[in-house]
Amino acid sequence: MTDTVLEAVEHAPAPAGGNDDFAAGRDDAEDALETARPDGLPEKFWDEESNSLRTEALVKSYNQLERKLGGQSDADVPEGADGYDIAANHGLFTADAEVNAKLHAAGFTQDQAQLVYDLAAERMLPMITDLATQFEADHQIGRLVQHFGGEEKWGQVSRQLAHWGKSHFPADVFQSLSSTYDGVLALHRMMAKGEPGLSGAADATAGAVSEGSLKELMRDPRYWRQGDPALVARVREGFRNLYPD
């Protein structure tokens, strides 16, 4: 009996090699597509062994093209990263071999590499100066807190010194004295002794005012027993001067 069309296909002999040869051929075609160099990509930018793009070669070629378009020649780039002669007279840091290697890989010239270091120093110097100043100020304050017996006591003394010093010295002199541990102690000694300072504008009575002297006045019977108006006003004014806030 004659087979139907479907039965004929089903019973037909398999091609030589069978389905395995067909699958192998398909895989070979797919591999060829995967490993093929992209159209238009020069051979020097393609690694046949790893079937991948040579990124470094491509970047280097691009940088060379930029230099040529910008009038910069390859002669401006040292042969190796150790060929950079970096000047670092600021003393903040010295040339770094790893940084130089990256600059050289990017095709930086001597002038461009120097500019990178100069810009780093320009940005870092103010930051380092500020950090050093803040560190020293914190150190000085720590010593003063310890000298005067704690944060609370130092807070009282510092307010007194600020008010007394600003009223007895020119701004620049007060700023200089109040910026160091020894200067603050000198201000405190002058305030305690009632020394008139340098301004000439403050009166001698105000110069002699301190918390200790005011408490001494408050122990006077004229203050606490008789309520002498002049003495009470003097004490009140003294505390107002010491603690203006």
C-alpha positions in Angstrom: 0.0 0.0 0.0 1.3 3.4 -0.9 2.4 5.6 2.1 0.8 8.9 2.7 2.9 12.0 2.3 3.5 12.2 6.0 4.3 8.5 6.3 6.7 8.8 3.4 8.6 11.6 5.1 8.7 9.7 8.3 10.0 6.5 6.7 12.5 8.2 4.4 16.1 7.4 5.1 18.0 9.9 7.2 20.6 12.0 5.4 24.2 10.9 5.7 25.7 12.0 9.0 22.2 12.4 10.6 21.1 15.3 12.8 24.5 15.5 14.6 26.2 16.8 11.5 23.4 19.3 11.0 23.7 20.6 14.6 27.5 20.8 14.3 27.2 22.8 11.2 24.9 25.2 12.8 27.2 25.6 15.8 30.2 26.3 13.6 28.2 29.0 11.8 27.2 30.6 15.2 30.8 30.5 16.4 32.0 32.2 13.3 29.5 35.0 13.8 30.6 35.4 17.5 34.3 35.5 16.7 34.2 37.6 13.6 35.9 41.0 13.7 33.3 43.8 13.4 33.1 45.4 9.9 35.2 48.5 9.6 37.3 47.8 12.6 41.1 47.8 11.7 42.9 44.5 12.5 45.3 46.3 14.9 42.3 46.9 17.2 41.2 43.3 17.3 42.7 40.4 19.3 42.2 37.2 17.4 43.2 35.0 20.3 40.7 36.3 22.8 38.2 37.5 20.2 37.9 40.9 21.9 38.6 44.6 21.3 42.1 45.9 22.0 40.9 48.8 24.2 44.3 50.2 25.1 45.4 50.3 21.4 42.2 52.0 20.5 42.6 54.7 23.2 46.2 55.2 22.3 45.4 55.7 18.7 42.6 58.1 19.6 44.9 60.2 21.8 47.5 60.3 19.0 44.9 61.6 16.6 43.8 64.3 19.1 47.4 65.4 19.5 47.9 65.6 15.8 44.8 67.6 15.3 45.8 69.9 18.1 49.3 70.4 16.8 50.9 68.2 19.5 53.5 65.8 18.5 54.4 62.4 19.9 57.8 63.9 20.7 56.2 65.8 23.6 55.3 62.5 25.4 58.2 60.8 27.2 59.1 57.3 26.1 58.1 55.9 29.5 56.2 57.0 32.6 59.6 57.5 34.4 60.4 60.2 31.8 58.2 62.8 33.5 60.2 65.5 35.3 57.7 66.7 37.9 58.5 69.8 40.0 57.0 69.7 43.5 58.6 72.6 45.3 55.6 73.1 47.6 56.6 70.1 49.6 53.1 68.7 49.9 53.8 65.6 47.9 56.2 64.2 45.3 55.6 62.6 41.9 53.8 59.2 42.2 54.9 56.4 39.9 51.4 54.9 39.6 49.9 58.3 38.7 52.6 58.9 36.1 51.9 55.5 34.6 48.2 56.4 34.1 49.1 59.8 32.7 51.5 58.2 30.3 49.0 55.6 29.2 46.6 58.5 28.4 49.3 60.2 26.3 49.9 63.1 28.6 52.9 65.4 27.7 55.4 66.7 30.2 53.5 70.0 30.5 50.1 68.3 30.9 51.4 66.0 33.6 53.0 68.9 35.4 49.7 70.8 35.2 47.9 67.8 36.9 50.3 68.0 39.8 50.1 71.8 40.0 46.3 71.7 40.1 46.4 69.1 42.8 48.7 71.2 44.9 46.6 74.4 44.3 43.5 72.6 45.6 45.1 70.8 48.4 47.2 73.6 50.0 44.3 75.6 51.3 42.6 72.5 52.6 45.8 71.4 54.4 46.3 74.8 55.8 42.8 75.0 57.1 43.0 71.6 58.7 46.3 72.4 60.4 44.9 75.7 61.7 41.8 74.0 63.1 43.9 71.2 64.6 46.2 73.8 66.4 43.2 75.8 67.6 41.6 72.7 69.0 44.9 71.8 70.7 45.2 75.3 72.2 41.6 75.2 73.5 42.2 71.8 75.0 45.1 73.2 77.0 43.1 76.2 78.2 40.1 74.0 79.3 42.6 72.0 81.4 44.3 75.1 82.8 41.1 76.7 83.9 39.5 73.6 85.3 37.0 72.4 82.8 34.7 73.3 80.0 32.2 75.3 82.2 34.9 77.4 83.9 36.7 78.0 80.6 33.4 79.2 79.0 33.0 81.8 81.7 36.6 83.0 81.5 36.6 83.1 77.7 33.5 85.4 77.6 35.1 87.7 80.2 38.4 87.8 78.3 36.6 88.5 75.0 34.7 91.4 76.4 37.6 92.8 78.4 40.2 92.3 75.6 38.0 93.9 72.8 37.5 97.0 75.0 41.2 97.4 75.9 43.1 96.5 72.8 43.1 97.2 69.1 41.4 94.5 67.1 44.6 93.2 65.5 46.4 93.0 68.9 43.5 91.3 70.6 43.2 88.8 67.7 46.9 88.0 68.0 46.8 87.5 71.8 43.6 85.5 71.7 44.9 83.0 69.1 47.4 81.2 71.3 47.5 79.5 74.7 50.2 81.9 76.0 48.5 84.9 74.6 45.2 84.0 76.4 47.0 83.5 79.7 48.6 86.9 79.3 45.2 88.5 78.7 43.9 86.8 81.8 46.8 88.0 83.9 46.3 91.6 82.7 42.6 91.5 83.3 43.0 90.1 86.8 45.6 92.8 87.7 43.4 95.5 86.2 46.1 96.6 83.7 44.7 99.3 81.4 45.7 97.6 78.1 46.6 99.7 75.0 43.4 101.3 73.7 43.4 104.2 76.1 39.6 104.4 75.7 38.6 102.2 78.7 38.6 103.7 82.1 40.8 102.3 84.9 37.8 101.2 87.0 36.5 99.0 84.2 40.0 97.6 83.7 40.1 96.4 87.3 36.8 94.5 87.1 36.9 90.8 87.4 34.5 88.2 88.8 36.7 87.9 91.9 36.8 91.6 92.5 33.0 91.8 92.1 32.4 89.0 94.6 34.7 90.8 97.0 32.6 93.9 96.7 29.5 91.9 97.3 31.0 90.7 100.7 31.2 94.4 101.7 28.5 95.1 104.4 27.7 98.3 102.5 26.5 96.1 99.6 24.6 93.3 101.4 23.6 95.1 104.6 23.1 98.7 103.7 22.4 98.3 100.0 24.6 101.3 99.1 23.2 102.4 95.7 26.5 103.4 94.3 28.1 100.0 95.3 25.1 98.1 94.0 25.2 99.9 90.7 29.0 99.3 90.5 28.5 95.5 91.0 25.6 95.4 88.6 27.6 97.2 85.9 30.6 95.1 86.5 28.6 91.9 85.9 27.0 93.4 82.8 30.4 94.1 81.4 31.7 90.7 82.3 28.7 88.9 80.8 27.3 91.2 78.1 25.1 88.4 76.7 
